[in-house]
Amino acid sequence: MLKNIAFLVSSAATGGGIQKSLSLISKALNNEKFSVTIISLFDYEEIKYDFGPKTTFLKGSLKGNVDLKKVFFKTYFQCKRLLSSAHFDTLVIEGLGLVPFIPTKFLKDKSLKVVVRDHTGMSNYSRYGLSWLGLKQTMKYSDRFVVLTEENEREYAEIFNGEKNKIKTIPNALDPNIINSPYNNNSKKILYVGRLSYEKGADLLVESFGKALDLINDDEWQLDIYGSGPEMDNIQKQISQQNLNTRINLKGYNRNIYSTYKEYSFLVVPSRFESFGLIMLEALKVGIPVIAFDCNYGPRSIIRDKENGLLVPQNDINEFSKAISKLILNKDLRISLSNNTNTYLDKYNYRNVISEWETLL
């Protein structure tokens, strides 16, 4: 008998980490055991990831970059309509911030299994916002609460000790289509992939890279920035103001990023906070070392300092620039780090992660 699973997400169409992770889960569950429906609050014309050939989609009517908090009641009634139009045994809510929009009758329904997956981490949001309200409702009504790192689990368990049995760590999975390739130790290109938004810290990266260039004597090194977002114009202005137009390239969104990894020497992750950081896993899988700020939570869960990459004190631009220049100037270190990039990836194995989801659902 098929288990009907519905995943509720703010948007199924954007090219972010939530959507990529969800697409991998959805594709894997397209089998004889599960029927999958993706419910998106935002309307869209096309999706960027493959969610599987048998997946059903339901779309809401929200458009543009509207703040859900500002259209709370519209979003609430839209959730009610979308959830009422689908038949499912399990509802997976992708993000604590979405929980307050779910009518209580669905959360209280004992015939319905409710799973909430947190993509942020408790330290990364205000205790008085939608996510905090969603967390309290999650602990009251949900059957299981999925977090991405063991650090997340410990943090939540300390506060909600009586509900700690609900909490389970299931990390994001590595895409099995990513294939390791020989490390390009002669590359003089640095890679950034991510949304151009405040939390991702592209502005910190531009400043750090500019400082790093002052520490080296090499005119060939380039920084390629893949992604788009609300900070795009500000980042372009910053690049121009620092006279880095010939050294930093804004490449936009890339649908085929996997094919470009082999061109790069190392990945930089300048996030102010990062719940997981799927891009780090992907880079390590193909043998590319990573430099990242030691922010909550992902980088320290994935990067082993001086083994498969370098961890830098959070938001310390001077140290980040030194780390960049260190890898630029030390080819042997880059090769040594590259040799260890696959050492700690077993827990993110696609089949292992999907097996945990199948058991949970």
Secondary structure, DSSP 4 states (H G I P E B T S, - for coil): --EEEEEEES-SSS-SHHHHHHHHHHHHT-SSSEEEEEEEEE--S--SS---TT-EEEEEEE-TT--GGGGHHHHHHHHHHHHHT---SEEEEE-GGGGGGS-HHHHH-TTSEEEEE-SS-GGGS-TTSHHHHHHHHHHHH-SEEEESSHHHHHHHHHHSGGGGGGEEE-PPPPPTT-------TT--EEEEES--SGGGTHHHHHHHHHHHHHH---S--EEEEE---TTHHHHHHHHHHTT-TTTEEEEE--TTGGGGGGG-SEEEE--S-BS--HHHHHHHHTT--EEEE--TBHHHHH--BTTTEEEE-TT-HHHHHHHHHHHHH-HHHHHHHHHTTTTT-GGG-HHHHHHHHHHH-
